[in-house]
């Protein structure tokens, strides 16, 4: 993993509210637009070494979340459990991606040709 890639992982883990483009800029990538920064982030997120590093953290967070929920599920500390759950979901979505629904649509084109000249020739003849 390169130094910039390590910096990207560190920045992602430090600031959960930053956009993907902001994370790339903070990591030291030389990008000229938000679109190119976002594209760089997405390209990095396809690299096995980055995914592996973030997965280690996500698995640890998931374990902590599960333990916390089990511990407090019947307690009066539901706001803390709710907050932990929201944070864990956010981190999970950032690292592994949000679940999305894809709708694929196929259309076929129809070409219709009407020859009006033949009907005009009959009337004139």
C-alpha angles and dihedrals in degrees: 000000000000124000091253091050091051089049090051091053091047093049092047091053094045099051119035094178098056120105120244090251092052091051090054092049092049090049089061102254115153101233127159102202143023089249094055091046091051090047091051090051092051092047090051091049089061092060113104095221092055093044090049093051093048093043090058089056094043092051090051091049092048090052092049091047092050091049092048094049092049091048096048104027092108098031132095090250094089094131090061092048090048092051092048090049093050092048092048091050091050093050091045091052092048094049103035099022131249120283108257134188117227123202115194119198127189121197129188123210122228120204116202122189120189118190107209095170094076093058091049092053091055093053093049096046 
